[in-house]
Amino acid sequence: MPREFPRTRRVGEQLQRELAALVRDEIKDPRLGMVSISGADVSRDLAYATVYVSVLGDDTAVTESLAVLNRAAGFLRHRLGQSMRLRSVPQLKFEFDSSLRDGARMDALIDAAISGNRPEEDESE
């Protein structure tokens, strides 16, 4: 795994904050669902950034929201250039972050497993 540089981490965190505000305030496309920016990985040379988003909804909403965000990447990059103090603003690529969905599924499986064990405990008492 490559070494994490504090500057790339700081730029990624600032990029995440700025993008969250820009997506909320500037993008008016009705196909864009409930989107939250969950993280941003910036390359070591600060030329590229992968932005992870979580989308509320089904797979269709995820696909449409990612398409809208990737089409608006140039506009968002321009707006980031106006608000961030960087020599060059990274090129943006949006990807779906399935960790929230996977976590909810795992939580439901754990709850189902625990509730499946409770009747057996009650019968033995």
C-alpha positions as a Markdown table, in Angstrom:
| # | Residue | x | y | z |
|---|---|---|---|---|
| 1 | Met | 0.0 | 0.0 | 0.0 |
| 2 | Pro | 1.4 | 3.4 | -0.9 |
| 3 | Arg | 2.5 | 5.7 | 1.8 |
| 4 | Glu | -0.1 | 8.3 | 2.9 |
| 5 | Phe | 1.0 | 11.8 | 2.5 |
| 6 | Pro | -0.5 | 14.4 | 4.9 |
| 7 | Arg | -0.9 | 17.0 | 2.1 |
| 8 | Thr | -2.9 | 14.6 | -0.1 |
| 9 | Arg | -5.1 | 13.7 | 2.9 |
| 10 | Arg | -5.7 | 17.4 | 3.7 |
| 11 | Val | -6.5 | 18.2 | 0.1 |
| 12 | Gly | -8.8 | 15.2 | 0.0 |
| 13 | Glu | -10.7 | 16.3 | 3.1 |
| 14 | Gln | -11.0 | 19.9 | 1.8 |
| 15 | Leu | -12.1 | 18.6 | -1.6 |
| 16 | Gln | -14.8 | 16.5 | 0.1 |
| 17 | Arg | -16.1 | 19.5 | 2.1 |
| 18 | Glu | -16.2 | 21.8 | -0.9 |
| 19 | Leu | -17.8 | 19.2 | -3.2 |
| 20 | Ala | -20.5 | 18.5 | -0.7 |
| 21 | Ala | -21.5 | 22.2 | -0.7 |
| 22 | Leu | -21.2 | 22.5 | -4.4 |
| 23 | Val | -23.3 | 19.4 | -5.2 |
| 24 | Arg | -25.9 | 20.6 | -2.7 |
| 25 | Asp | -26.1 | 24.2 | -3.9 |
| 26 | Glu | -25.0 | 24.3 | -7.6 |
| 27 | Ile | -26.2 | 21.2 | -9.3 |
| 28 | Lys | -29.9 | 21.5 | -10.1 |
| 29 | Asp | -30.3 | 18.3 | -12.2 |
| 30 | Pro | -33.6 | 16.5 | -11.2 |
| 31 | Arg | -32.0 | 13.1 | -12.0 |
| 32 | Leu | -29.5 | 13.7 | -9.1 |
| 33 | Gly | -30.8 | 11.8 | -6.1 |
| 34 | Met | -30.0 | 12.1 | -2.5 |
| 35 | Val | -26.2 | 12.1 | -2.7 |
| 36 | Ser | -23.6 | 12.5 | 0.0 |
| 37 | Ile | -19.9 | 12.7 | -0.5 |
| 38 | Ser | -18.3 | 10.0 | 1.7 |
| 39 | Gly | -14.7 | 10.4 | 0.8 |
| 40 | Ala | -12.1 | 11.6 | -1.7 |
| 41 | Asp | -8.8 | 10.0 | -2.6 |
| 42 | Val | -6.3 | 12.3 | -4.2 |
| 43 | Ser | -3.2 | 11.1 | -6.1 |
| 44 | Arg | 0.2 | 11.9 | -4.8 |
| 45 | Asp | 0.8 | 14.5 | -7.5 |
| 46 | Leu | -2.6 | 16.1 | -6.8 |
| 47 | Ala | -3.6 | 15.6 | -10.5 |
| 48 | Tyr | -6.5 | 13.1 | -10.0 |
| 49 | Ala | -9.1 | 12.6 | -7.4 |
| 50 | Thr | -11.5 | 9.7 | -7.0 |
| 51 | Val | -14.6 | 11.0 | -5.1 |
| 52 | Tyr | -16.7 | 8.4 | -3.4 |
| 53 | Val | -20.5 | 9.1 | -3.1 |
| 54 | Ser | -23.3 | 7.3 | -1.4 |
| 55 | Val | -26.7 | 7.5 | -3.0 |
| 56 | Leu | -30.1 | 6.9 | -1.3 |
| 57 | Gly | -32.2 | 4.7 | -3.6 |
| 58 | Asp | -32.0 | 1.7 | -5.8 |
| 59 | Asp | -29.4 | 0.8 | -8.5 |
| 60 | Thr | -31.2 | 3.0 | -11.1 |
| 61 | Ala | -30.8 | 6.0 | -8.8 |
| 62 | Val | -27.2 | 5.2 | -8.3 |
| 63 | Thr | -26.5 | 4.9 | -12.0 |
| 64 | Glu | -28.3 | 8.1 | -12.9 |
| 65 | Ser | -26.7 | 10.1 | -10.1 |
| 66 | Leu | -23.2 | 8.9 | -11.0 |
| 67 | Ala | -23.8 | 9.8 | -14.6 |
| 68 | Val | -25.0 | 13.3 | -13.6 |
| 69 | Leu | -22.0 | 13.8 | -11.4 |
| 70 | Asn | -19.4 | 12.6 | -13.9 |
| 71 | Arg | -21.0 | 14.9 | -16.6 |
| 72 | Ala | -20.8 | 17.8 | -14.2 |
| 73 | Ala | -17.1 | 17.0 | -13.2 |
| 74 | Gly | -15.7 | 19.8 | -15.4 |
| 75 | Phe | -18.1 | 22.4 | -13.9 |
| 76 | Leu | -17.4 | 21.2 | -10.4 |
| 77 | Arg | -13.6 | 21.3 | -11.0 |
| 78 | His | -13.9 | 24.9 | -12.3 |
| 79 | Arg | -15.9 | 25.9 | -9.2 |
| 80 | Leu | -13.3 | 24.2 | -7.0 |
| 81 | Gly | -10.6 | 26.2 | -8.7 |
| 82 | Gln | -12.4 | 29.3 | -7.6 |
| 83 | Ser | -12.8 | 28.3 | -4.0 |
| 84 | Met | -9.6 | 26.3 | -3.2 |
| 85 | Arg | -6.1 | 27.6 | -3.2 |
| 86 | Leu | -4.3 | 25.0 | -5.4 |
| 87 | Arg | -1.9 | 25.4 | -8.3 |
| 88 | Ser | -4.0 | 22.9 | -10.2 |
| 89 | Val | -7.3 | 21.4 | -9.3 |
| 90 | Pro | -7.4 | 17.6 | -9.6 |
| 91 | Gln | -9.5 | 15.9 | -12.3 |
| 92 | Leu | -12.6 | 14.4 | -10.7 |
| 93 | Lys | -13.9 | 10.9 | -11.1 |
| 94 | Phe | -17.0 | 9.9 | -9.1 |
| 95 | Glu | -17.5 | 6.3 | -7.9 |
| 96 | Phe | -20.2 | 4.7 | -5.8 |
| 97 | Asp | -19.4 | 3.9 | -2.2 |
| 98 | Ser | -21.2 | 0.8 | -1.3 |
| 99 | Ser | -19.9 | 0.6 | 2.3 |
| 100 | Leu | -23.1 | 2.0 | 3.8 |
| 101 | Arg | -25.3 | -0.4 | 1.9 |
| 102 | Asp | -23.0 | -3.3 | 2.8 |
| 103 | Gly | -23.0 | -2.3 | 6.5 |
| 104 | Ala | -26.8 | -2.1 | 6.6 |
| 105 | Arg | -27.0 | -5.5 | 5.0 |
| 106 | Met | -24.5 | -7.0 | 7.5 |
| 107 | Asp | -26.4 | -5.4 | 10.4 |
| 108 | Ala | -29.7 | -6.9 | 9.2 |
| 109 | Leu | -28.0 | -10.3 | 8.9 |
| 110 | Ile | -26.6 | -10.1 | 12.4 |
| 111 | Asp | -30.0 | -9.0 | 13.8 |
| 112 | Ala | -31.6 | -12.0 | 12.0 |
| 113 | Ala | -29.1 | -14.4 | 13.4 |
| 114 | Ile | -29.5 | -13.0 | 16.9 |
| 115 | Ser | -33.3 | -13.2 | 16.7 |
| 116 | Gly | -33.1 | -16.7 | 15.3 |
| 117 | Asn | -31.2 | -17.8 | 18.5 |
| 118 | Arg | -33.5 | -16.3 | 21.0 |
| 119 | Pro | -36.4 | -18.8 | 20.7 |
| 120 | Glu | -33.9 | -21.7 | 21.4 |
| 121 | Glu | -32.7 | -20.0 | 24.6 |
| 122 | Asp | -36.3 | -19.5 | 25.8 |
| 123 | Glu | -37.1 | -23.2 | 25.2 |
| 124 | Ser | -34.2 | -24.4 | 27.3 |
| 125 | Glu | -35.2 | -22.4 | 30.3 |
